[in-house]
């Protein structure tokens, strides 16, 4: 499981989401065990194995706006006026498709994060016409592929803007946000809009992030000022909960969105795979049922949120649909 916090409940998450405690593939639907799964409910949307995964569009905006955006120590941003514009140039060009392709390049093709980042910067021309600054700037990155790639992209662009930029790997959000606020060890960090907003707000009973990026950014701004942080422009790129099926499954049913899936799968034959918490979470099974009207014959529990066990279960035909991340490299077309 990736180290960064993933929102699957409307909470101000202060720790990384824990992995599911049950065994991979164990039933977690909590229903009558004598109900015969997809066979009893129907077979229209039973699992279809296949190597290629595709994320169905969240067309009713179940998930919160977890757009990638730069987080900066406020004093550094004030004293270095060329810094945020350089990072905003990244946001202006970065897409979810870019994240998918770059994650695949590192995780599947085994390229280095530094090489992938440098290639993206060159291909997208984000260093052209930048304001120039100076001085040392340390960019933090968390211990998973995407964060490391983004940290190196930020460092590449800041270097082109005249800064002496370096990348430093840091720990959990509790640790790196405090380090960013202090500004001594790191001054810049690639963040995720809804997640960092909920974290800084801190009240588990009060959700301030929403599926709308502009509204969530407006909620984040006063929290940033209170905590000595500054945030740049959110990119189009998002890394949030997503629900994947095999391309063969999607082609067989002719579906590209979760609404189309609900319309096609009225016989209740879907089998859902995900972490142990999924059946009780409003951003997972509960949300799919309440927002889209989806019905499931069965839930299969896998102890790796968005990880290889869940993806393998979808590919091998153990489940019809599973929880992954929207920028997962497995979504890259082969």
N, C-alpha and C positions, 0 to 999 in steps of 0.2 A: 504493500500500500504506500502511496505517496505521502510525504511528510506534511504537506500543507493541509490546512483545515478544509473540509468539504462540507458545505451546508446541505443537510438533508432534513433539517427541522428548523422552525422559525425561532431559533435561539441565538443569543449573543454568544457564539462559541468561543470558549477561552482555551480549549485544548484541542488537539487533533482528534478527529473522529477515530474511535477505537475500532479495531477489526472485529468482525463477528466472531462470537465465541463458539458457535456450533461447528460440526464437521461439514466439510464441503459436500454439497449435494443433499444434505438432510432436509426433510420437509419442514417448512416453517410457517405453513398457512394457518395452523391452529384450528383447522376445521375438523369435520368428521372424517376420520381416517378411512371409513368405508366408502366414502365418495370416490369414485374411480377415476379421478383426474380427468385428463382430456378425453379418454375413451367414453366416460359417462356423459360428459358435457357436450361432446361433438368433436369433430376433427378438422374443421375448416381452418383453424389457426394453430394447429399442432406444429411443433418445431420442424423446421426444414434445415438440415445441416448445410454448411458451406463455409469456405475459407474467408470470403470477403464480408466484412461487417459494414453496415450503414446505420447512421443515427437518424431516427425519424424526427422530423421537425416538431418542435414544441410550439405548435401554431396558436395555442391558447395561453401561452406565457405562464406555464406552471412554475418554472424556475426563476430565481432571482437574477438580477443583472450582474453577473460576475465578469465584467469586462476587465481586461488587463489595463492597468494604468500605472504611471510612475509615482512612487512615494518618495518624498525628499525631506530631509531635515530642514525645518523652516528657516533657521538662521543661515544655513548654507544657500538656500534658494534666494534669500534676500541679499546676501553678500555677493552672489554669483548670478547676475541677471541673465547670463547666456545659458545657464544650466537647464532650466525647465523648457525653454523653447527647443533645445536640442532633443530632449526626451519626448516632447510633444510631436516632433517630426517622426519619431518611431510610431507613436500612436496613430498618426494620420495615415500610415501605410500598412499597419499590421492587421491581418485578418485571421479568422479562425482557421481557414484553409491553410494559411501559412504555418500556424501552430501545429496542425496535423502533420503537414509535410516535414517540418523540422523535427518534430518528435520521432517520426518514422525514420528519418535520416540517422538519428542518433541511436534509437533503441533497436531498429531493425537492420539498418545498413551499417551500423557500427562506426559511423563517422564521429569525430570529436565535436563536442558542443562549440568549441572555439571556431572550428572550421565552418560549421553550419551557420553560426552567427555572422561570421565575416562574409560568407557568401550571400546571405540575405541582405546585409547592409549594402553590399556592392550592387546587387541586382535591383534593389529598390531605390537607389539614388538618394537616400535620406540624409546624406552628409553635404549635399549641395546647398550653398548659400547660408550656412549656419552662422549665427553670431559667434564671436570668439571670446573665450574666457581663458582662465589660467589657474594653476594650482592643482593640488592632489585631491582626487575624489575617489572614494572606495564605494563600489557597488556591491551590495549584498545579494547572495543567491541562496535559496533553500536547497536541501539535499535531494532534489528530484530533477529529472531531465529538463522539463520545460523552464523551470526557474533558472537553471544554470544557463540555458540558451539565452533567455531574455536578459539575464545579468550581463552576459557577454555582448549582446547587441547594444545594450545601454552603454557599456564601456567603450565599444568600438565607436559609437557615435559621439560620445563625450570626448574621446581622443581626437576625433576629427574637428571638434569644436575648440581645441586648444588645451583641454584639461589633461592632466597626468592621471589617467583613469586605470583602476585595477579592480579585480573581482575577488571577493572574499566570501567563502561559504560559511553560512551561519546556521543556527539551529532552529528551534520552534518559533512560532509567531510571538509568543511571550518574550522570548529572548531577543529576537531581531528587531521587533518594534521598539523595545526599550533602548536598544543600541542605536536605532535610527533617531529616536527622540533625543538621546544624549549627544549624538553627532560626533563622537570621538572615533569610533571604530569604523562605522559605515555612515554614509551620507545619502545614499540612493538605494531604492529597492523596487523591484517589479512586484506590484501588488494586484489584488483582485477586488473589484469595487464593492460588491455586496458583502463579501466575507470580512474585509477590513472595516467596513462601516458597522456591521453588527458587533465585531470584536471591540471596537473603540466605544460603541454606545454602551455595551456591557450589561444591559438589563434584559434578562432572559424572557421577561413577560412583555417586552415592548419591541416588536419588530419594526425597524425604521427603513430597512432596505426593501426594495420592491423590484418587480420585473422591468421597470423603466429606468434606464441608465441616468437620464437627466434628473429624475426625482431622487434617485439614490445618491447621486453626486451632491445634490443640494442638501441632503441630510448629512452627508459626510463633511462638508465644509466647516461647519461650526465645531464638529468633533475634532477635526484636524487642527484648527486654531487653538483649541483648548489644550491639545496635547503637543504643541510645538512641531507640527508637521505641515507640509504643503503637498498637494496632489496635483498632478498634471491632468491633461485631457484623457478621458477613457478612449481606448481604441475600439474598433469594430470587433476585435478578437475577444472571444469569450471562452472560458474554461469552466464549465458548470456541469451539473448532473445531466446526463443524456440517456436515452433508451435506445439500444441497438438491436437490430435483427440481422440475419444474414441477407446478403443481396438476393439470394435465391428465394428466400421467404418474401421479401418485398416485391420482387418481380412476379412471383406466383399470384400474390394478392393484388398487385397494382397499387401499393400504398407508399407514400413518401412522408406522411404526417401522422401524428398520433390521433388526430380526428378521423382520418381515413381508416386507420387501424381499428378504432372503435366501431366504425360503421361496418367494416368487413367482418368483424369478429363477434357478432352478436350471439353466437352459440356458446360462448363462455369456454372455449377450448384453449385459450392462451395459458401458457406456463411462464411465470415470471421468475427471474433469477436475480439475486442481489444479497446485500448484507443482512444480518439477522434483524436489524432495526427496521428494514424496509416496510414490512407490512403495517407498521404503526406510525409511519412518518408521512406528513403531508406533502413532502417533496419527493416521495417515492410511491409505494403502492396506494396509500390513501389518496394522494393527489391524483394519481391516474384514474382511480375510481370516481372521485368526486368531481374533478375538472373535466375529464373526458368520458366518463361513463363506462370505462373499460371493466370487463368482468374476467376473473381469472379462475381457472380450474384448480390451479395449484401454485404454490410458491416454493421455490427451491433456494435453500440458504447456502451462500458461499462466503467464506471468511476473508474476502479480500476486495474491499469496495473498489469497483472499477478495474480490478486486477486481472492477472492471467487466468485464474480459475473461472471467473465469471465469463470472460471472453471465450475461453475454451468450451464452456458449457453451451454457449450460443452456437459456436461453430460446429460442435459435435452433435447438435440436435437434442440436447438434454432439456433446454428451455427454448421457448419461442422468442423471448425478449429479455434483455438484461440491462442492469444499470451499469453504465460506464461513464467516462468523462467526454465532453463534447470535442476536446482537442486530442483525443487519444491517437497515437500513431497507427493503431490498427485500422483506423478509418481511411487511411491513405489507399488510393486505388492501386492495385498491383498491375 
